Amino acid sequence: MANERVAVAKDTWNFSADAGGKWRWSLLTPERLVLRASAEAYASRAAAVKNAKQYGYSGS
């Protein structure tokens, strides 16, 4: 997509569990704007990380 922004070094990946213990991820700009976010909740952090890697996450 022509308007799609590529993550830069200053962007931050965030992984968090909701009240039900399900995990989600989001990619935030330095201004805390959401660039991308998981479309669903995952049973484990590892599953959320696996999904985020499809969108450019390179951590563990």
Phi, psi and omega in degrees: 000137184292327183267003183285130182269136178271138178299138177246168186304330183279347178290154185236131174271135180235132176239130182212151177261141177274183183299334179271003179084008178272145185258142176226160175231157173211154177246121186243145173282169175302335179274006179071024174276140181279119176273317180212157177206154179296142180276348180215170178263148184243149183293335181221160176296321180301321179292322177294319178297316179302317179293317181298328179298334177292343182248013173111357178293134182239009179275199179228000000 
